[in-house]
Amino acid sequence: MPIDLPAPPPAPRAPFRLSGRFVLFAMIGFFAVVAGVNGVMMTIAIRTMPGVDVRSAYETSQRFNQEIARMRAQNERGWHVDADLRREGGAEVVAVTFADKSGQPVAGLSVDVRLEHPARRGSDRQVELAEIAPGHYQARLLDLPAGAWTLVLSAQRDAAAVFDTRSRVMLKD
């Protein structure tokens, strides 16, 4: 009968010693990782949402009084405007109806719509609407993702702006 002898004890390991060099490299590594992650996150944030609505705040402020007068004139016209964004037949349809104070259709406008995505400026779409009936304007878009959008509507007559508005719309699947 063979006799099993116990295994020899493992060779003793040298105890861990915290040296100044180890601490220095650990701190440099830690701050390099933090700075690298911050740089990546900042780059992604700036590319997806730059946070700028106007190119020059100064130039916009110089046109402020003109904008106020134009908005007052728009309100005095008393137009009723209905905008609709919906899916129809495999495409998305933007439809806008203009009526004056008495309910008569407002025809002969040049109508532009810009759909702005609240988070991804690269998804924004702009389209010119065609007048399909007096006071009724429409355009079709393809591959517009579902979700919330800002609908920026502007109408011109004889190259002069006569109506502007911004509203939130929801496109459902």
C-alpha positions as a printed NumPy array, in Angstrom:
array([[  0.   ,   0.   ,   0.   ],
       [  1.483,   3.327,  -1.122],
       [  1.76 ,   6.156,   1.326],
       [  0.725,   9.664,   0.19 ],
       [  3.009,  12.305,   1.457],
       [  1.68 ,  15.832,   1.905],
       [  2.597,  18.326,  -0.798],
       [  5.434,  20.616,   0.035],
       [  4.303,  24.075,   1.185],
       [  4.338,  26.759,  -1.55 ],
       [  7.295,  29.028,  -1.697],
       [  6.619,  32.171,   0.314],
       [  5.671,  35.217,  -1.802],
       [  7.269,  38.486,  -1.22 ],
       [  4.774,  40.821,   0.511],
       [  3.256,  43.602,  -1.631],
       [  4.986,  46.876,  -1.093],
       [  3.34 ,  50.136,  -2.095],
       [  6.053,  52.213,  -3.686],
       [  6.006,  55.836,  -4.79 ],
       [  6.53 ,  54.765,  -8.407],
       [  3.408,  52.537,  -8.318],
       [  1.287,  55.347,  -6.848],
       [  2.584,  57.81 ,  -9.464],
       [  1.734,  55.52 , -12.388],
       [ -1.666,  54.613, -10.895],
       [ -2.607,  58.302, -10.571],
       [ -1.373,  59.155, -14.057],
       [ -3.35 ,  56.214, -15.464],
       [ -6.489,  57.199, -13.554],
       [ -6.467,  60.803, -14.778],
       [ -5.622,  59.732, -18.34 ],
       [ -8.708,  57.474, -18.394],
       [-10.927,  60.244, -16.939],
       [ -9.637,  62.822, -19.456],
       [-10.063,  60.371, -22.352],
       [-13.658,  59.512, -21.422],
       [-14.484,  63.221, -20.963],
       [-13.019,  64.011, -24.383],
       [-15.038,  61.278, -26.087],
       [-18.287,  62.28 , -24.342],
       [-17.748,  65.975, -25.122],
       [-17.094,  65.233, -28.805],
       [-20.236,  63.112, -29.084],
       [-22.336,  65.765, -27.33 ],
       [-21.122,  68.629, -29.534],
       [-21.553,  66.678, -32.78 ],
       [-25.123,  65.623, -31.986],
       [-26.43 ,  68.85 , -30.4  ],
       [-24.317,  71.964, -30.922],
       [-26.783,  74.119, -28.948],
       [-26.819,  76.951, -31.476],
       [-30.13 ,  78.193, -32.882],
       [-28.842,  81.336, -34.576],
       [-25.477,  82.015, -36.128],
       [-25.166,  85.553, -34.756],
       [-27.127,  86.718, -31.733],
       [-26.089,  90.306, -32.492],
       [-27.575,  90.26 , -36.005],
       [-30.737,  88.613, -34.69 ],
       [-31.099,  91.32 , -32.044],
       [-30.791,  94.027, -34.712],
       [-33.872,  92.612, -36.486],
       [-35.912,  92.293, -33.284],
       [-38.176,  95.328, -33.846],
       [-38.845,  94.246, -37.44 ],
       [-39.834,  90.787, -36.205],
       [-42.2  ,  92.29 , -33.62 ],
       [-43.896,  94.416, -36.318],
       [-44.175,  91.409, -38.64 ],
       [-45.723,  89.248, -35.897],
       [-48.249,  92.   , -35.077],
       [-49.231,  92.181, -38.752],
       [-49.574,  88.383, -38.795],
       [-51.869,  88.495, -35.752],
       [-53.977,  91.286, -37.296],
       [-54.616,  89.128, -40.372],
       [-56.394,  86.67 , -38.091],
       [-55.66 ,  83.65 , -40.24 ],
       [-56.623,  80.191, -39.03 ],
       [-53.885,  77.693, -39.845],
       [-54.068,  73.946, -39.274],
       [-50.989,  71.757, -39.771],
       [-51.002,  67.978, -39.77 ],
       [-48.217,  65.384, -39.938],
       [-49.351,  61.796, -40.543],
       [-48.39 ,  58.502, -42.166],
       [-50.292,  57.674, -45.327],
       [-49.597,  54.956, -47.869],
       [-45.996,  54.21 , -46.902],
       [-44.979,  57.87 , -46.733],
       [-45.351,  60.758, -44.334],
       [-47.656,  63.608, -45.35 ],
       [-47.404,  67.22 , -44.2  ],
       [-50.693,  69.027, -44.815],
       [-51.436,  72.674, -43.999],
       [-54.69 ,  74.582, -44.399],
       [-54.888,  78.404, -44.422],
       [-58.173,  80.315, -43.925],
       [-58.713,  84.043, -43.375],
       [-60.837,  85.711, -40.638],
       [-64.059,  84.932, -42.479],
       [-63.114,  81.279, -43.076],
       [-62.289,  81.713, -46.773],
       [-59.233,  79.767, -48.053],
       [-56.005,  81.722, -48.468],
       [-54.608,  80.747, -51.872],
       [-51.484,  81.655, -53.799],
       [-48.945,  81.247, -51.006],
       [-45.479,  79.776, -51.186],
       [-45.355,  77.48 , -48.139],
       [-42.204,  75.907, -46.692],
       [-42.06 ,  73.444, -43.809],
       [-38.983,  72.465, -41.855],
       [-39.235,  69.461, -39.544],
       [-36.587,  69.734, -36.837],
       [-35.657,  66.771, -34.689],
       [-35.206,  67.9  , -31.074],
       [-32.002,  65.921, -30.52 ],
       [-30.41 ,  65.13 , -33.908],
       [-29.974,  68.093, -36.254],
       [-28.828,  65.669, -38.955],
       [-32.372,  64.286, -39.123],
       [-33.968,  67.667, -39.977],
       [-36.   ,  67.829, -43.197],
       [-37.173,  70.771, -45.268],
       [-39.863,  70.607, -47.942],
       [-41.869,  73.034, -50.053],
       [-45.604,  72.338, -50.005],
       [-47.7  ,  72.326, -53.182],
       [-51.136,  73.899, -53.273],
       [-53.501,  70.989, -53.978],
       [-56.694,  73.056, -53.582],
       [-57.337,  76.694, -52.662],
       [-55.899,  77.165, -49.171],
       [-54.759,  73.51 , -48.888],
       [-51.038,  72.764, -49.153],
       [-49.365,  69.363, -48.964],
       [-46.07 ,  67.493, -49.406],
       [-44.901,  63.904, -48.97 ],
       [-41.751,  62.8  , -47.172],
       [-40.095,  59.395, -47.053],
       [-38.424,  57.584, -44.155],
       [-39.288,  60.055, -41.403],
       [-38.765,  58.364, -38.019],
       [-41.605,  58.329, -35.507],
       [-41.431,  60.661, -32.534],
       [-41.631,  64.303, -31.566],
       [-40.722,  66.966, -34.12 ],
       [-40.743,  70.749, -34.256],
       [-42.72 ,  71.89 , -37.294],
       [-41.448,  75.262, -38.523],
       [-43.966,  76.685, -40.983],
       [-43.376,  79.762, -43.125],
       [-45.55 ,  81.211, -45.866],
       [-44.654,  83.938, -48.342],
       [-46.647,  85.954, -50.819],
       [-44.764,  87.944, -53.477],
       [-41.447,  87.12 , -51.722],
       [-42.662,  88.763, -48.485],
       [-43.11 ,  86.667, -45.343],
       [-46.784,  86.666, -44.318],
       [-46.933,  83.805, -41.804],
       [-44.437,  82.052, -39.501],
       [-44.985,  79.622, -36.673],
       [-43.28 ,  76.836, -34.718],
       [-45.159,  73.99 , -33.111],
       [-44.467,  70.562, -31.658],
       [-46.004,  67.644, -33.517],
       [-45.937,  63.912, -32.885],
       [-45.521,  61.362, -35.663],
       [-46.798,  57.954, -34.585],
       [-45.924,  54.584, -36.071]])
